[in-house]
Amino acid sequence: MNKFDTFFKADEIYKNGLRTRLNLAIYWDKNEPKFCMFKENKERIFDIDFSFVCDEIRAFLPHILGNLEDKQRLFEVRLFSTSNSLCLILLYHKSISNFDIKKEWQKLKEFTKQDFKLVALAKKEKLAYPNDLLIHKSNDIIYNFNYECFIQPSLQMNEKMIEFALSCVDDKANDLLELYCGYGNFTLALAKKFNKVFTTELSKNNVKFLEQNCKNNNIFNISYARLSDSEVVSAINKQREFNRLKHINLDEFNFNYVLVDPPRSGLNSCVELIKNYDNIIYISCSLKSAKEDLKELEKSHFLKKSALFDQFVNSNEHIEAGFYLVKKS
């Protein structure tokens, strides 16, 4: 099925966002490493057209393998580009205890004008020089995160996704409940539209960056807690008390908006919870699970607005989507 032949008619379709995140496998051909990718049927591709990648990564790619001294047992490279940072991650099938990361960084940094970060990973080993921090500016927000955070494949398309979320919020907004917030990708941009925001995320690494991003941007109306989606349900329904919520009184919030950006498995136990709120902004990375969630949500809400965001131009199926649902009167 073509990804645009979906189960609904999107109001907006955003196509061909250049990728700012790229993973490449390494294929060893007679002791010579080559970049390769895989088709959806797992077939290797060597003659890769990198026109789908942003300029910064595309310009840097030809210099990696020829200038990297320690290539033995290298099996994958990953690249992340932001508004001012470029991070190269090298994955090895060997110990990197003798890897001279500063020396490798000095050689490779000559081939980019961005703030260059180099990371080497092996089993239970990690080296980073000068660090692994990525900085990105978007919608007047300065975001800090690293490669361990979930980062949208195209930060250009991510801008459109944030704009979509902002367009769903009217001047009657009170407080926002957000689940699966990551490092604050949507949270920080949306905070200005609400009196108060309560947001949750399970990853300790993401929560650390969310806290830092709130301070860096002088945003003080966001409260956050490290909770899973099922724990959020228990907390809001007063089924269980959490020590992680001892500094937050949920009764002080007047939620009339909820934003969810769930994993591919969908909302699971959260579907019944979010039915309670007047406005639902649902960001999806899986149309299959979104279809099941929307079947349930449309019992209490109607779909007011939707959009598709194409971050995988070489895929026939994978696409991101946004839905705005409003409670039936």
C-alpha positions in Angstrom: 0.0 0.0 0.0 1.3 3.5 -0.9 1.6 5.5 2.3 -0.6 8.3 1.0 -3.5 5.8 0.3 -4.6 6.0 3.9 -7.8 5.3 5.7 -8.6 9.0 5.9 -8.3 12.1 3.8 -5.6 14.4 5.2 -6.2 18.1 5.2 -2.5 18.7 4.6 0.3 16.6 3.2 3.9 17.6 3.8 6.3 15.8 1.5 10.0 15.4 1.0 11.5 16.7 4.2 15.3 16.3 3.9 16.6 13.8 6.4 18.7 15.1 9.3 19.2 11.7 10.8 20.9 8.9 8.9 22.0 5.3 9.7 24.3 3.5 7.3 25.6 -0.1 7.6 29.2 -0.9 6.7 29.8 -3.7 4.2 33.4 -5.0 4.0 34.4 -5.8 0.4 37.9 -7.3 0.2 39.0 -5.4 3.3 37.5 -2.2 2.0 34.5 -0.7 3.9 31.5 0.6 1.9 28.3 2.3 3.0 25.2 0.3 2.4 21.5 0.6 3.1 18.7 -2.0 3.0 15.5 -2.2 1.1 12.3 -3.1 2.9 12.9 -6.7 1.7 16.4 -6.6 3.4 18.3 -6.4 0.1 21.5 -4.4 0.3 21.8 -1.1 -1.7 25.3 0.2 -2.4 24.7 2.8 -5.1 22.9 5.2 -2.8 21.3 8.4 -4.0 21.8 10.7 -1.0 19.6 13.5 -2.4 17.1 12.7 0.5 19.7 13.8 3.1 20.3 17.4 4.3 23.3 19.3 2.8 25.4 19.1 5.9 25.3 15.3 6.1 25.6 14.9 2.4 28.7 17.0 2.2 30.3 15.3 5.2 29.7 11.7 4.1 32.5 11.3 1.5 35.1 12.2 4.0 34.3 9.7 6.7 35.8 6.3 5.7 38.8 7.8 3.9 39.9 9.8 6.9 38.9 7.5 9.7 42.1 5.8 10.9 40.5 3.1 13.1 38.0 1.3 10.9 38.6 -2.3 11.9 35.4 -4.1 12.8 33.3 -1.0 12.2 29.8 -2.1 11.3 27.6 1.0 11.4 27.7 4.8 11.3 25.0 7.2 12.4 24.7 10.9 11.7 22.6 13.6 13.3 22.5 17.2 12.0 20.8 20.1 13.7 20.8 23.9 13.1 24.4 24.2 14.4 25.6 20.7 15.4 26.8 17.6 13.6 27.3 14.3 15.4 28.9 11.2 14.0 28.5 7.9 15.8 30.7 4.9 15.1 29.6 1.4 16.1 32.3 -1.3 16.6 32.3 -5.1 17.0 35.4 -4.7 19.2 36.7 -3.0 22.3 37.3 0.7 21.8 39.6 1.1 24.9 42.5 2.0 22.7 40.4 4.3 20.3 42.1 7.7 20.1 38.8 9.7 19.8 40.4 13.1 20.0 42.8 12.3 17.2 40.0 11.0 15.0 37.8 14.1 15.9 40.6 16.5 14.9 40.9 14.9 11.4 37.2 14.7 10.7 36.1 18.1 12.1 37.9 19.8 9.2 35.1 18.6 6.9 32.2 20.4 8.5 31.4 24.0 9.6 29.0 22.8 12.2 29.9 22.2 15.8 31.2 18.6 15.4 30.8 15.8 17.9 32.3 12.3 17.6 31.0 9.3 19.5 32.4 5.7 19.4 30.3 2.8 20.8 31.0 -0.8 21.5 29.5 -3.4 23.9 29.3 -1.6 27.3 31.8 1.1 26.1 31.2 4.7 25.0 33.6 7.5 24.1 32.6 11.0 23.2 34.6 14.1 22.2 34.3 16.8 23.1 30.8 15.6 24.2 27.6 14.2 22.7 25.5 17.3 23.2 23.4 18.5 20.2 21.8 21.9 20.1 19.0 22.9 17.8 17.1 26.2 17.5 13.4 26.0 16.3 10.4 28.3 16.8 12.6 30.6 19.0 13.3 27.6 21.3 16.8 26.3 21.9 16.7 22.6 22.4 19.5 20.5 23.9 19.5 16.7 23.5 21.8 13.9 22.5 21.7 10.9 20.2 20.1 8.7 22.9 16.9 10.9 22.8 14.3 10.2 20.2 14.9 12.7 17.4 12.6 13.0 14.4 14.3 11.8 11.1 13.8 15.2 9.6 14.0 18.4 11.7 12.6 20.3 8.8 9.5 18.1 8.9 9.5 18.3 12.7 8.9 22.1 12.3 5.7 21.3 10.3 4.6 18.9 13.0 5.1 21.5 15.8 3.2 24.1 13.6 0.4 21.6 13.2 0.2 21.1 17.0 0.2 24.9 17.6 -2.6 25.4 15.1 -4.9 23.1 17.1 -4.8 25.3 20.2 -7.3 28.1 20.4 -7.6 31.1 22.8 -9.8 29.1 25.2 -6.9 26.8 26.2 -6.5 26.3 29.9 -3.9 23.6 30.9 -2.2 21.0 28.8 -1.6 17.3 29.7 1.1 15.7 27.6 2.3 12.1 27.5 5.5 10.8 25.9 7.1 14.2 25.8 10.7 13.2 25.2 13.1 16.1 25.7 10.3 18.6 25.2 10.0 18.8 21.4 6.3 19.8 21.5 6.1 20.8 25.1 8.4 23.8 25.0 6.8 25.3 21.9 3.2 24.7 23.2 3.8 26.0 26.7 3.3 29.7 25.7 -0.3 28.8 24.7 -1.3 27.4 28.1 -1.6 28.6 31.7 0.1 25.4 33.0 1.5 22.2 31.4 1.9 18.8 33.0 4.0 16.4 31.0 5.4 12.9 31.4 8.2 10.8 30.1 9.7 7.5 31.2 13.2 7.9 29.9 15.6 9.4 32.5 17.8 10.8 29.8 14.9 12.6 28.2 13.7 14.0 31.5 17.2 15.3 32.2 17.2 17.3 28.9 13.6 18.4 29.4 14.6 20.0 32.8 17.6 21.6 31.2 15.6 22.9 28.2 13.0 24.5 30.5 15.7 26.4 32.4 17.6 27.4 29.3 14.5 28.9 27.7 13.2 30.5 30.9 9.9 28.5 30.7 8.4 28.1 34.1 4.9 26.9 33.6 5.9 23.3 32.8 5.7 20.6 35.5 7.0 17.1 34.7 7.3 13.7 36.1 9.0 10.4 35.1 6.0 8.2 34.6 4.9 5.5 32.1 1.6 5.9 30.3 -0.1 3.3 32.6 1.3 5.1 35.6 -0.2 8.4 34.4 -3.6 6.7 34.2 -3.2 5.4 37.8 -2.1 8.8 39.0 -4.9 10.9 37.4 -7.6 8.3 38.4 -6.2 8.4 41.9 -5.7 4.7 41.9 -2.1 5.0 43.3 0.2 7.6 44.8 3.6 8.1 43.4 6.6 9.5 45.2 7.7 11.0 41.8 4.6 13.2 42.0 5.0 14.5 45.6 6.0 17.9 44.3 2.9 18.2 42.0 -0.8 18.5 42.9 -2.7 17.3 39.9 -5.9 18.8 41.3 -4.5 22.3 40.6 -4.7 21.7 36.9 -7.6 22.4 34.7 -6.8 20.3 31.6 -8.9 20.9 28.5 -6.2 19.8 26.0 -4.1 16.6 25.9 -1.2 15.9 23.5 0.0 12.4 22.9 2.9 11.2 20.8 2.8 7.4 21.5 5.2 4.7 20.4 4.3 2.5 17.4 2.2 0.2 19.6 -0.2 3.1 20.1 -2.0 4.4 23.2 -2.9 1.1 24.9 -4.4 1.9 28.3 -4.4 5.6 27.8 -7.3 5.7 25.3 -10.0 5.8 28.0 -8.1 8.5 30.0 -7.7 11.0 27.1 -11.4 10.6 26.2 -12.1 12.8 29.3 -10.6 15.9 27.7 -12.2 18.3 25.3 -9.3 18.5 22.8 -6.9 15.8 21.7 -3.8 16.4 19.7 -2.5 12.9 18.5 0.8 12.6 16.8 1.3 9.2 15.2 4.3 7.3 13.9 2.2 4.3 13.0 -1.0 4.6 11.0 -1.9 1.0 11.9 -2.1 1.7 15.7 -3.5 5.2 15.1 -6.4 3.6 13.2 -7.3 1.4 16.1 -6.9 4.3 18.6 -9.1 6.6 16.5 -11.8 4.0 16.2 -12.1 4.2 20.0 -11.6 8.0 20.3 -14.2 8.8 17.6 -16.9 7.3 20.0 -16.5 10.5 22.1 -14.7 12.9 19.7 -14.9 14.0 16.1 -11.9 14.4 13.9 -11.5 18.1 13.1 -8.1 18.3 11.4 -5.4 15.9 10.1 -2.1 16.0 8.4 0.6 13.7 7.0 4.3 14.3 7.4 6.6 12.3 5.0 10.0 11.9 6.6 10.9 8.7 4.8 10.8 9.5 1.1 12.3 6.1 0.1 9.7 4.1 2.0 6.4 3.1 0.4 4.6 2.7 3.8 6.1 4.6 6.7 4.7 8.1 7.4 4.0 10.3 10.4 0.5 11.8 11.0 -1.2 14.4 13.1 -4.8 14.4 14.3 -6.9 17.0 16.1 -10.0 15.7 17.8 -12.7 17.7 19.6 -15.2 16.3 22.1 -18.8 15.8 20.8 -21.3 18.1 22.4 
